[in-house]
Amino acid sequence: MTNPAKSIRIGTMINATGGETAERIAEIADLGFESFEPFFWQTTNGADLAEMGKRSLDAIGDRDITISTLGMFGNPLENDPMDQETLQGWKDCIDNAHHFGATCVAGFTGRVRGKPLTDSLPAYKKVWSELAKRAADKGVKIAFENCAMDGNWQTGDWNIAHNPDAWELMFNETPDDNIGLEWEPCHQLVYLIDPLPQIRKWAHKFFHVHGKDATVRHDVIREHGIFGKEKFVFMRTPGFGDSNWTDIISELRLAGYEGSIDIEGWHDPVYRDALEMTGQIAALTHLKAARGGDFVDISANYEGGDPSLQ
């Protein structure tokens, strides 16, 4: 039978900006990851995405690994040359997602730089209403990562989708069914928001999930606050932070989420550089355990439940 545990897959992100996506996939394809999210930073560099998708699937071969989501991270709301490359990158990823087997493209909303969050809403509505239609015509969903990129309500450079109050405003401007979130608990913990109630309220808008965590140093907050010289929070690889991933995955399942949790590495202050993949494999193991461990198929013997309870 189909493995129902894998209705939520555990994978990792692959940096596709340099064009060596298939090579990176081939390098780690046998380490136990169940999905990959190739992603671009600001530009695709003119890559042939159709060919990249074909080569990526060839690198996966007959392994039980999926690519559900492509990432395109930049600021498509502004008009600098690189911002325009980001906007074009979104269009190209939407148009070519099917070559990867993907049904979702994720990234930042963009932002009118240096202005209050609400000043970005007119540009957001214009750009994303058009992209939502383009994506719907291709059977593709759009998911916004909930990362503030050091911005806040008053000012910022990259993204407005980092706060649930902003989500209310955004989804009012773009009520399209194929616009949602690429959610992760890390970016809520960074702002001292409890992730679990958020899942219960917003999971219907979760189209993709990032595996990233955070450690909040409450002793530093008590002594120095959150605006002092001492760092009060670290982004962490799952398994090394404060999140209870067993509860998170349980809440995601209860809410009906099906898709991938792709680990976002390269942020942990300890498991980085030479220890990067060591940390990611530890996270992979941790998240699979939080998912319930190995699937055990004895359903035929338990169909209908315990007869003594009926």
Secondary structure as GFF3:
##gff-version 3
##sequence-region A 1 310
A	DSSP	three_ten_helix	4	7	.	.	.	ID=ss1
A	DSSP	beta_strand	8	15	.	.	.	ID=ss2
A	DSSP	alpha_helix	21	28	.	.	.	ID=ss3
A	DSSP	beta_strand	36	41	.	.	.	ID=ss4
A	DSSP	alpha_helix	49	60	.	.	.	ID=ss5
A	DSSP	beta_strand	69	73	.	.	.	ID=ss6
A	DSSP	alpha_helix	81	100	.	.	.	ID=ss7
A	DSSP	beta_strand	104	107	.	.	.	ID=ss8
A	DSSP	three_ten_helix	117	120	.	.	.	ID=ss9
A	DSSP	alpha_helix	121	137	.	.	.	ID=ss10
A	DSSP	beta_strand	141	145	.	.	.	ID=ss11
A	DSSP	alpha_helix	164	173	.	.	.	ID=ss12
A	DSSP	beta_strand	179	183	.	.	.	ID=ss13
A	DSSP	alpha_helix	186	189	.	.	.	ID=ss14
A	DSSP	alpha_helix	195	202	.	.	.	ID=ss15
A	DSSP	three_ten_helix	203	205	.	.	.	ID=ss16
A	DSSP	beta_strand	206	211	.	.	.	ID=ss17
A	DSSP	beta_strand	213	216	.	.	.	ID=ss18
A	DSSP	alpha_helix	218	224	.	.	.	ID=ss19
A	DSSP	beta_strand	233	236	.	.	.	ID=ss20
A	DSSP	alpha_helix	245	254	.	.	.	ID=ss21
A	DSSP	beta_strand	259	263	.	.	.	ID=ss22
A	DSSP	three_ten_helix	273	275	.	.	.	ID=ss23
A	DSSP	alpha_helix	276	290	.	.	.	ID=ss24
A	DSSP	alpha_helix	299	302	.	.	.	ID=ss25
A	DSSP	three_ten_helix	307	309	.	.	.	ID=ss26
###
